[in-house]
Amino acid sequence: TPVCANAPFALGGVMNKISVFGTIGHAHGLAISHFQRLLGITWAPLAASIAVSLMLTPGFPLSHLPMGDVDETARQTARLVPLTFAILLLIRSMVAAGVTELALGMRHGFTFVYFSLGATVWRFVGAWLLVFLLMIVLIVASAIALGILLALGGGALAVAFHGINPGFGVLAAAVILLAFYVLILFII
């Protein structure tokens, strides 16, 4: 097996390269050769996901959201977002657990309907919540760091140009930071 050039030899370990084309070939081979088994694992959770999404669509027959009142629709949707997030996260974790078990060879035989609330599903839920929390922490930390840098830089820039009030530089930094926060809110 080929050895990576920057292997951690100081620790006595050897790191082998992962074959990119082998990985791609294995992934596509799994998808093609086990298509019916993958379909059996994914169809019911995805149908449930579509049903949950349709119930939040105004005008859908089973939806109780009013069609004409935009404000009431926004209020009802905002109330249902946490519940919807939890349900869809559970469904996504269920699909990920089933497909991962199939890919690792832990699942044998054909699955017509897959529904699991086992430990693997809850590990996926925890991992995705951890990633979500980490993203929020990184965004807030970068926004704070950017705000500090802009405030210091704006004040220093105003002092560098002797005729400008330092408060103007800090005000400009605050406006840029506010624009950054608005951009982050629209991205999330």
Sequence and secondary structure as in RCSB ss.txt:
>XXXX:A:sequence
TPVCANAPFALGGVMNKISVFGTIGHAHGLAISHFQRLLGITWAPLAASIAVSLMLTPGFPLSHLPMGDVDETAR
QTARLVPLTFAILLLIRSMVAAGVTELALGMRHGFTFVYFSLGATVWRFVGAWLLVFLLMIVLIVASAIALGILL
ALGGGALAVAFHGINPGFGVLAAAVILLAFYVLILFII
>XXXX:A:secstr
  B TT  GGGT   B   HHHHHHHHHHHHHHTHHHHHHHHHHHHHHHHHHHHHTSTT TT  S SS HHHHHH
HHHHHHHHHHHHHHHHHHHHHHHHHHHHTT   S  SS    SHHHHHHHHHHHHHHHHHHHHHHHHHHHHHHHH
HHHHHHHHHHSTTS HHHHHHHHHHHHHHHHHHHHHH 
